[in-house]
């Protein structure tokens, strides 16, 4: 099984539509073993919040 390390910018693409979203979403939905850092958990919440605030 392939393993992939996803940084925060790749994770954001899964939840917020932008360039590269299709690739990241396909990878996320595949059988790939995805690895993220503990810090990415916090960064993801912050990044998605910023995108939400900008759109409202």
BAFI-3210 file (N, C-alpha, C; in Angstrom, 3 decimals, decimal comma, padded with zeros to 6 digits):
// residues 56
n [1|2|3|4|5|6|7|8|9|10|11|12|13|14|15|16|17|18|19|20|21|22|23|24|25|26|27|28|29|30|31|32|33|34|35|36|37|38|39|40|41|42|43|44|45|46|47|48|49|50|51|52|53|54|55|56]
n.u [000,852|000,569|001,982|001,199|002,153|000,342|000,266|-000,959|-002,016|-002,788|-004,721|-006,678|-007,642|-009,262|-011,550|-012,285|-013,120|-010,798|-007,975|-006,485|-008,046|-009,539|-007,580|-006,511|-008,797|-009,490|-007,255|-007,585|-009,960|-009,178|-007,507|-005,158|-002,577|-002,702|-000,813|-000,610|000,603|000,608|000,396|-000,873|-003,534|-004,449|-003,743|-005,367|-008,004|-007,780|-007,143|-009,431|-011,353|-010,498|-010,941|-013,698|-014,523|-013,637|-015,352|-017,793]
n.v [-001,185|002,180|005,068|008,334|011,590|014,229|017,674|020,649|022,369|020,597|019,120|021,069|021,395|019,195|019,810|022,339|023,765|024,183|024,824|021,742|020,276|018,054|016,063|015,714|014,933|012,549|011,020|010,959|009,476|007,043|003,848|004,535|004,973|007,517|010,033|012,464|015,370|016,105|018,802|019,642|019,125|021,212|023,412|022,964|023,422|026,156|027,239|026,570|027,985|030,629|030,758|030,488|032,807|034,808|034,399|035,209]
n.w [000,000|-000,876|000,688|001,719|002,564|003,667|003,628|005,294|003,315|001,314|002,643|003,084|000,508|000,224|001,631|000,829|-002,162|-004,684|-006,909|-007,607|-005,912|-006,872|-007,313|-004,699|-003,300|-004,625|-003,919|-001,143|-000,958|-001,899|-001,413|-000,250|002,174|004,328|005,788|008,293|010,012|013,552|013,981|011,671|012,108|013,783|012,214|009,980|010,909|011,497|008,945|007,420|008,839|008,356|005,583|005,549|006,928|005,184|003,045|003,917]
ca.u [000,000|001,337|001,797|001,315|002,131|-000,398|000,414|-002,211|-002,588|-003,448|-005,930|-007,672|-008,212|-010,286|-012,759|-012,578|-012,895|-009,794|-007,092|-005,884|-009,007|-009,907|-006,487|-006,429|-009,993|-009,332|-006,256|-008,213|-010,984|-008,564|-007,008|-003,822|-002,303|-002,434|-000,159|-000,597|001,266|-000,288|000,213|-001,819|-004,903|-004,739|-003,640|-006,530|-009,145|-007,511|-007,224|-010,829|-012,047|-010,142|-011,639|-015,126|-014,703|-013,450|-016,491|-019,034]
ca.v [000,000|003,422|006,016|009,728|012,602|015,406|018,855|021,370|022,904|019,487|018,783|022,119|021,130|018,162|020,391|023,626|023,607|025,051|024,071|020,575|019,588|016,743|015,125|015,434|014,198|011,182|010,362|010,768|008,439|005,789|002,988|004,993|005,228|008,950|010,443|013,912|015,718|016,570|020,231|019,847|019,127|022,567|024,303|022,750|024,151|027,574|027,583|026,504|029,106|031,842|030,720|030,720|034,215|035,619|034,204|035,752]
ca.w [000,000|-000,934|001,779|001,304|003,616|003,209|004,471|005,528|002,073|000,618|003,409|002,832|-000,815|000,368|002,220|000,197|-003,596|-005,294|-007,799|-006,977|-005,050|-007,418|-007,055|-003,258|-002,908|-005,137|-003,078|000,161|-001,060|-002,343|-000,343|000,141|003,592|004,409|007,025|008,527|011,269|014,615|013,772|010,565|012,659|014,249|011,056|009,114|011,489|011,329|007,520|006,988|009,471|007,602|004,290|005,845|007,301|003,972|002,131|004,526]
c.u [000,893|001,002|002,030|001,273|001,428|-000,157|-000,930|-002,835|-003,293|-004,742|-007,044|-008,373|-009,292|-011,612|-013,176|-012,180|-011,905|-008,939|-006,438|-006,835|-009,350|-008,837|-006,438|-007,631|-009,932|-008,343|-006,854|-009,215|-010,433|-008,130|-005,620|-003,746|-001,880|-001,903|-000,228|000,101|000,212|-000,591|-000,802|-003,261|-005,323|-004,740|-004,851|-007,741|-008,979|-007,678|-008,670|-011,653|-011,764|-010,856|-013,126|-015,387|-014,576|-014,658|-017,783|-018,939]
c.v [001,242|004,298|007,428|010,612|013,822|016,555|019,576|021,884|021,817|019,104|019,807|021,863|020,049|018,783|021,714|023,535|024,647|024,209|022,920|019,781|018,188|015,696|014,730|014,624|012,754|010,387|010,021|009,608|007,083|004,952|003,385|005,202|006,688|009,284|011,959|014,166|016,141|018,055|020,507|019,846|020,527|023,535|024,171|023,514|025,657|028,006|027,572|027,630|030,399|031,885|031,005|032,194|035,114|035,547|034,768|037,211]
c.w [000,000|000,255|001,259|002,535|003,043|004,181|004,554|004,240|001,273|001,333|003,169|001,508|-000,771|000,803|001,599|-001,274|-004,109|-006,231|-007,036|-006,104|-005,559|-007,117|-005,577|-002,785|-003,395|-004,293|-001,714|000,135|-001,507|-001,131|000,141|001,648|003,706|005,791|007,119|009,857|012,298|014,427|012,668|011,061|013,083|013,077|010,145|009,633|011,277|009,875|007,024|007,599|008,713|006,264|004,491|006,143|006,075|003,045|002,690|004,768]
res [x|x|x|x|x|x|x|x|x|x|x|x|x|x|x|x|x|x|x|x|x|x|x|x|x|x|x|x|x|x|x|x|x|x|x|x|x|x|x|x|x|x|x|x|x|x|x|x|x|x|x|x|x|x|x|x]
***
